[in-house]
């Protein structure tokens, strides 16, 4: 129904994606017979059409977009209401599939539809990969220019939308002319979050230079993904301007050692970056093609990474051999030492690092300085580190959100687990617990406990003495939490 009054050829979109019809059905052309479908105005026959438009819009706002497509076909009134741009502002337009199967011209027409005039999210990843002109004939030249112009037109339409999130990943942005790059720079600077993964793979860094030259701490653009981009030609003065962002992703990006060092030094002094994401691919040093951090002093990297609030850095993947077969990671040791003393970090994703040689007390201090922590099965952690972390947690911790995702905790002392858990405000026990562990945790909750919300997962509490369970629930509620007991047959489960 999105392409009403458009080309009949759009019907072919029915075959896209098989089961994923929720984002495709809108492209089917339909006609509405207003006279036949108008709802009766009989006052004694209840119907939705009698409700005010404002209330109907609130009702329709709770429907998935696939249902809105059906609502649009009811009559003229619901066609107008169901097409209201407010209802479609978060719709995930399947741009890549439309572009690859129907062409950029059809995608352009879709984005121009009135219902998308308030679109806030747009994924244009892989809609224009481009192709080489080498060896092409005149006809191919013309086709290249035509497709490129369609891509430019799509970017112009995107620039007219009130976007908060835009994905341009894997597009051949180097094919754009200088005027088009300047236009796109203005567009990017007015969007809160922009993904540009693997868009800048050549030596021309004009586009990203234009962005960084104009970015500041007060810019609309606050989050950027430059993963797998060639950044090695950027001036160091522009690289350090990444500190103006709130979120930066550099997973697998190519940089010089001098650029990375300058960025780390500035981050260590002070940064606006709250989230720093290196993912599972390190920043690659352009000459040796290795982890750029390995060429820097551990203290410089440690100070910088501890100056953000959220860090994703999984630098090691063990393919062959055990973690003990690898040499100690000096950078990781230095990072955790700083983290245990003075850090701004609240949450880390660092499971794929070799913690084997880290002293238990160092790991315990570091992890207890976070606000969010997850215990996960990890062959790179030792049992001594886990025990030390729980022992310190039972005494003093900054953690307010704790998750246990182990399959089995039977090897841990129930009393130790209980003393640690009750010192955290929100706890999710997403693991199998013995009855001894369940009773120890609930029995440990008293007036000195900080715990407010407890999710015991699939662990049955029906065998726990009534007075222990009721006392635990009462204390958590008095602490400001919302805890309930869910009954399923003869079993009972504690949730929040």
C-alpha positions in Angstrom: 0.0 0.0 0.0 3.0 2.3 0.3 3.3 2.6 -3.4 -0.3 3.4 -4.2 -0.5 5.4 -7.5 3.0 4.0 -8.3 4.3 1.5 -10.7 2.7 -2.0 -10.9 6.1 -3.5 -11.0 6.5 -2.9 -7.3 4.4 -6.0 -6.7 7.5 -8.1 -7.1 8.5 -7.1 -3.6 6.1 -9.7 -2.3 8.8 -12.2 -3.1 11.4 -10.5 -1.0 12.6 -12.1 2.2 10.2 -15.0 2.4 9.0 -15.0 6.0 10.1 -11.4 6.7 6.9 -9.9 5.3 6.5 -7.4 8.1 8.8 -4.9 6.4 7.8 -5.8 2.8 4.0 -6.0 2.7 3.8 -2.2 2.5 4.9 -2.3 -1.1 1.8 -4.1 -2.5 -0.5 -1.8 -4.4 -4.1 -1.9 -3.3 -7.2 0.2 -4.1 -9.8 1.3 -1.6 -13.5 1.5 -2.4 -14.5 4.3 -0.1 -18.2 4.1 -0.8 -18.3 0.3 -0.2 -16.0 0.4 2.9 -17.3 3.5 4.7 -18.3 2.5 8.2 -21.9 3.0 9.1 -22.6 6.1 11.1 -25.4 4.4 13.0 -25.1 5.7 16.6 -26.3 2.4 18.0 -23.6 0.4 16.1 -20.3 0.7 17.9 -17.2 1.2 15.6 -13.8 2.8 15.8 -14.7 5.5 13.4 -16.8 7.1 16.1 -13.7 7.8 18.1 -11.8 11.1 17.8 -8.8 11.1 15.5 -6.4 11.9 18.3 -7.5 8.8 20.3 -7.4 6.6 17.2 -3.8 7.7 16.5 -2.9 6.7 20.0 -4.5 3.3 19.5 -2.9 2.8 16.1 0.5 3.8 17.6 0.4 0.5 19.5 0.1 -1.6 16.4 3.0 -3.2 14.4 3.5 -1.8 11.0 2.2 -5.0 9.4 -1.2 -4.3 11.0 -1.1 -0.7 9.9 -0.9 -1.9 6.4 -4.2 -3.7 6.9 -5.8 -0.7 8.7 -5.0 1.5 5.7 -7.2 -0.7 3.5 -10.4 -0.3 5.6 -11.6 3.0 4.2 -10.6 6.6 3.4 -10.5 7.7 7.0 -8.3 4.9 8.2 -6.1 5.2 5.1 -5.3 8.7 6.2 -4.9 7.9 9.9 -2.8 4.8 9.2 -0.5 6.7 6.9 0.2 9.4 9.5 4.0 10.0 9.4 4.1 9.9 13.2 3.2 6.2 13.1 6.0 5.4 10.7 8.9 7.4 12.1 10.6 4.3 13.5 9.9 2.0 10.6 12.8 -0.1 9.3 12.7 0.5 5.6 14.4 -2.5 3.9 16.5 -0.2 1.8 19.2 -2.7 0.9 16.7 -5.3 -0.4 14.8 -2.8 -2.4 17.9 -1.3 -3.9 19.4 -4.7 -4.9 16.2 -6.3 -6.2 14.3 -3.4 -7.6 16.8 -0.7 -8.1 17.7 2.7 -6.5 15.0 4.4 -8.4 12.3 2.4 -6.6 14.0 3.0 -3.3 14.0 6.8 -4.0 10.3 6.7 -4.7 9.7 4.8 -1.5 11.6 7.3 0.6 9.7 10.2 -0.9 6.3 8.8 0.3 4.5 11.2 2.6 4.3 8.7 5.4 8.1 8.7 5.7 8.4 12.5 6.0 9.2 12.1 9.8 11.4 9.1 9.5 14.0 9.0 12.4 15.9 5.8 11.5 17.3 4.9 8.1 19.5 1.9 7.2 21.2 2.6 3.8 23.9 0.1 4.3 25.1 -1.5 1.1 22.6 0.3 -1.2 25.4 1.6 -3.3 28.6 -0.4 -3.5 29.6 1.1 -6.9 31.7 -0.6 -9.6 34.9 0.1 -11.4 35.0 2.0 -14.6 38.1 0.2 -15.8 37.5 -1.6 -19.0 33.9 -0.3 -19.2 32.3 0.8 -22.5 30.3 3.9 -23.0 27.1 2.2 -22.0 28.6 1.2 -18.7 29.8 4.7 -18.1 26.3 6.0 -18.6 24.9 3.3 -16.3 27.5 4.2 -13.7 26.6 7.9 -13.8 22.9 7.2 -13.7 23.1 4.9 -10.6 25.5 7.3 -8.9 23.0 10.1 -9.4 20.2 8.0 -8.0 22.3 7.4 -4.9 23.0 11.1 -4.6 19.3 11.8 -4.9 18.6 9.3 -2.1 21.1 11.1 0.1 19.4 14.4 -0.6 16.0 12.9 0.5 17.7 11.5 3.6 19.1 14.9 4.4 15.6 16.3 4.3 14.3 13.8 7.0 14.5 14.4 10.7 16.9 11.5 11.1 18.4 10.6 14.5 20.2 7.4 13.3 21.7 6.7 9.8 23.7 3.7 8.5 25.9 4.3 5.5 28.1 1.3 6.0 29.7 -0.5 3.0 28.7 2.2 0.5 31.3 3.6 -2.0 31.3 7.1 -0.7 34.6 7.9 -2.5 32.6 8.0 -5.8 30.9 11.2 -4.7 31.9 14.5 -6.2 33.3 17.2 -4.0 30.0 19.2 -3.9 28.0 16.0 -3.0 30.5 15.3 -0.2 30.0 18.7 1.2 26.2 18.3 1.1 26.5 14.9 2.8 28.8 16.4 5.4 26.2 18.8 6.4 23.6 16.0 6.6 25.8 13.8 8.8 26.6 16.7 11.2 22.9 17.0 11.9 22.3 13.4 12.8 22.9 12.1 16.3 24.3 8.6 15.3 25.9 7.7 12.0 27.4 4.3 11.0 30.1 4.5 8.4 31.7 1.0 8.8 33.9 0.2 5.8 33.0 3.3 3.8 36.4 4.9 3.6 38.7 2.3 2.2 40.9 4.5 -0.1 43.5 7.2 0.4 40.9 10.0 0.0 39.9 11.1 3.4 38.2 14.4 2.4 34.8 13.3 3.6 35.8 12.4 7.2 38.1 15.4 7.3 35.2 17.7 6.5 33.2 16.0 9.3 35.9 16.2 12.0 36.8 19.8 11.1 33.2 20.9 11.9 32.5 18.6 14.9 32.5 20.0 18.4 31.2 19.2 21.9 28.0 20.9 21.0 27.4 19.2 17.6 24.2 17.3 16.9 26.5 14.4 15.8 27.4 12.6 19.0 28.0 9.0 17.9 30.1 7.7 15.0 31.3 4.3 13.7 34.5 4.4 11.7 35.3 0.7 11.9 37.3 -0.8 9.0 38.0 2.7 7.6 41.3 3.9 6.4 42.1 6.8 8.7 45.8 6.8 8.4 45.9 9.9 6.1 44.0 12.1 8.6 45.9 14.9 10.3 46.6 14.1 14.0 44.8 17.3 15.0 41.6 15.9 13.4 42.0 12.4 14.9 42.1 13.9 18.4 38.8 15.7 17.7 37.1 12.3 18.1 37.2 13.2 21.8 34.3 15.6 21.1 32.0 12.6 20.5 30.0 10.7 23.1 30.4 7.3 21.3 33.2 6.2 19.0 33.7 2.8 17.3 37.1 2.1 15.7 36.9 -1.7 15.4 39.3 -2.8 12.7 40.1 0.8 11.6 43.5 1.5 10.0 45.7 4.2 11.7 49.3 5.1 12.3 51.0 4.6 15.7 51.3 8.4 16.0 47.6 8.9 15.5 46.6 6.3 18.0 49.1 7.6 20.6 47.8 11.1 20.2 44.2 10.0 20.6 45.0 7.9 23.7 47.0 10.8 25.3 44.1 13.2 24.8 41.6 10.7 26.1 43.7 10.2 29.2 43.7 13.9 29.8 39.9 14.2 29.5 37.3 13.2 27.0 33.7 13.5 26.1 33.6 9.9 25.0 31.3 7.8 27.1 31.4 4.6 24.9 34.5 3.4 23.2 34.1 0.3 21.0 36.9 -1.6 19.6 34.9 -4.8 19.4 36.7 -8.0 18.4 39.1 -6.4 15.9 41.9 -4.1 17.3 42.8 -0.8 15.8 45.2 -1.9 13.1 48.6 -0.2 12.8 48.9 0.6 9.1 52.5 -0.5 8.5 52.8 -3.8 10.4 49.1 -4.6 10.3 49.1 -5.5 14.0 47.3 -4.3 17.1 48.3 -0.6 17.3 48.0 -0.6 21.2 50.9 -3.1 21.3 53.2 -0.3 20.1 52.2 2.1 22.9 53.2 2.3 26.6 50.7 0.2 28.6 50.2 3.1 31.0 49.1 5.5 28.2 46.4 3.0 27.0 45.3 2.1 30.5 44.7 5.7 31.5 42.8 6.5 28.3 40.5 3.4 28.4 39.7 4.0 32.1 38.4 7.5 31.2 35.3 6.3 29.4 32.1 4.8 30.9 31.6 1.8 28.5 34.3 -0.2 26.9 34.1 -3.0 24.4 37.5 -4.5 23.7 37.9 -8.3 22.9 41.4 -8.4 21.6 42.2 -12.2 21.8 40.5 -15.2 20.2 42.1 -18.5 21.1 42.1 -20.7 18.1 44.8 -23.2 19.1 46.1 -23.9 22.5 45.0 -22.9 26.0 45.1 -19.4 27.5 48.1 -20.5 29.6 50.1 -21.1 26.5 50.1 -17.4 25.6 52.4 -14.9 27.2 51.1 -12.5 29.9 49.3 -9.5 28.6 51.1 -6.5 30.0 48.6 -4.0 28.6 45.7 -5.9 30.2 47.5 -6.1 33.5 48.2 -2.3 33.5 44.6 -1.6 32.5 43.1 -3.6 35.3 45.5 -2.1 37.9 44.3 1.4 36.9 40.7 0.2 36.8 41.0 -1.1 40.4 42.2 2.2 41.7 40.6 5.1 39.8 38.2 4.5 36.8 35.2 6.1 35.2 34.2 2.8 33.7 30.7 1.5 34.5 30.6 -1.5 32.2 33.0 -3.5 30.1 32.8 -6.2 27.4 36.2 -7.9 27.5 35.5 -11.6 27.7 37.9 -12.5 24.9 41.0 -11.3 26.8 43.6 -13.5 28.5 43.0 -12.9 32.2 44.9 -16.1 33.1 48.0 -14.4 34.5 46.1 -11.6 36.3 46.4 -11.7 40.1 43.1 -12.5 41.7 43.1 -9.4 44.0 43.8 -7.2 40.9 40.9 -8.7 39.0 38.6 -8.4 42.1 39.3 -4.7 42.7 38.9 -3.9 39.0 35.5 -5.7 38.5 34.1 -4.4 41.8 34.7 -0.9 40.6 32.2 -1.3 37.8 28.4 -0.6 38.1 27.4 -3.4 35.8 29.0 -6.8 35.8 28.2 -10.3 34.3 29.6 -13.6 35.5 29.9 -15.7 32.3 31.6 -19.0 31.6 35.1 -17.9 30.5 38.1 -20.2 30.1 40.3 -17.2 30.4 39.3 -16.5 34.0 40.6 -18.6 36.9 38.4 -19.9 39.7 40.7 -18.0 42.2 39.8 -14.7 40.4 36.0 -15.4 40.6 36.2 -16.3 44.3 38.3 -13.2 45.1 35.8 -11.0 43.2 32.9 -12.5 45.2 34.8 -12.1 48.5 35.4 -8.4 47.9 31.9 -7.9 46.7 30.6 -9.2 50.0 32.6 -6.6 51.8 32.4 -3.5 49.5 31.4 -3.0 45.9 30.3 -0.4 43.4 28.3 -2.9 41.4 24.5 -2.2 41.2 23.6 -4.6 38.4 24.8 -8.2 38.6 24.1 -11.2 36.3 25.1 -14.8 36.8 25.0 -16.6 33.4 26.8 -19.8 34.4 25.0 -23.1 33.8 26.1 -24.4 37.1 27.4 -22.7 40.3 27.5 -25.9 42.4 31.3 -25.5 42.7 30.9 -22.2 44.5 30.3 -22.0 48.3 26.6 -21.1 48.8 27.4 -18.8 51.7 30.0 -16.8 49.6 27.5 -16.4 46.8 24.8 -15.3 49.1 27.0 -12.7 51.0 28.1 -11.2 47.7 24.6 -11.2 46.0 22.8 -9.3 48.8 25.2 -6.4 48.5 24.1 -5.6 45.0 20.9 -3.7 44.2 19.7 -5.7 41.2 20.6 -9.4 40.7 19.7 -11.9 37.9 20.6 -15.5 38.7 20.3 -16.9 35.2 21.8 -20.2 36.1 20.9 -23.5 37.7 21.2 -23.2 41.5 21.2 -26.0 44.1 18.5 -25.7 46.9 21.4 -24.8 49.2 22.3 -21.8 47.1 18.7 -20.7 46.8 18.1 -20.9 50.5 21.4 -19.3 51.3 20.7 -16.3 49.1 17.1 -15.7 50.4 18.2 -16.4 54.0 21.1 -13.9 53.8 18.8 -11.0 53.0 18.4 -8.8 56.1 18.3 -5.1 57.1 22.0 -4.7 56.2 21.4 -5.9 52.6 21.4 -3.5 49.6 19.5 -5.8 47.3 16.2 -4.4 45.9 15.4 -6.5 42.9 16.1 -10.3 42.6 15.4 -12.5 39.7 16.0 -16.2 40.6 15.5 -17.3 37.0 14.1 -20.9 36.7 15.1 -21.8 40.2 12.1 -23.1 42.2 11.6 -21.5 45.6 8.6 -23.5 46.7 10.7 -25.6 49.0 12.1 -22.6 50.9 10.5 -22.1 54.3 7.7 -19.5 54.1 9.1 -17.2 56.8 12.5 -17.0 55.0 10.9 -16.2 51.6 8.4 -13.6 53.1 11.1 -11.9 55.1 13.4 -11.6 52.0 10.6 -10.2 49.9 9.6 -7.7 52.6 13.1 -6.4 53.0 13.7 -6.0 49.2 10.4 -4.1 49.0 11.3 -1.9 51.9 14.6 -1.1 50.1 12.6 0.3 47.2 12.4 -2.7 45.0 9.5 -4.5 43.3 9.7 -8.2 43.7 7.0 -10.8 43.1 6.5 -14.5 43.3 5.2 -16.2 40.2 3.3 -19.5 40.5 3.5 -22.1 37.8 1.8 -25.3 38.9 3.4 -26.4 42.2 6.5 -24.4 41.5 7.3 -20.8 42.6 9.7 -18.3 41.1 11.0 -15.0 42.3 11.0 -12.2 39.7 11.2 -8.4 39.7 
